[in-house]
Amino acid sequence: MKALIIVAFLLTVVKSDCCKKENNCKGEPVKDCVCIQIYKTVCGCDGKTYGNNCVARCEGVKEWKEGECPSLNNNR
């Protein structure tokens, strides 16, 4: 019984950490943010594709990776 309670507790902690990361992915947009218009896409941690990392940063995105986000629609 103790083991079951410990496992349930650990699953709750792991789930909490996961959700905290998602909530911290994007902050408030930056006011008066100016970016150079260079098209070098990044995929934001919010799952949206941005024209470049500066645009993502201006939108408040805190983490991204190079390239477009995977498309949910495979019928391109």
Secondary structure as UniProt FT lines:
FT   HELIX           2..23
FT   TURN            31..32
FT   STRAND          42..44
FT   TURN            45..46
FT   STRAND          49..50
FT   HELIX           53..58
FT   TURN            59..60
FT   STRAND          64..66
//
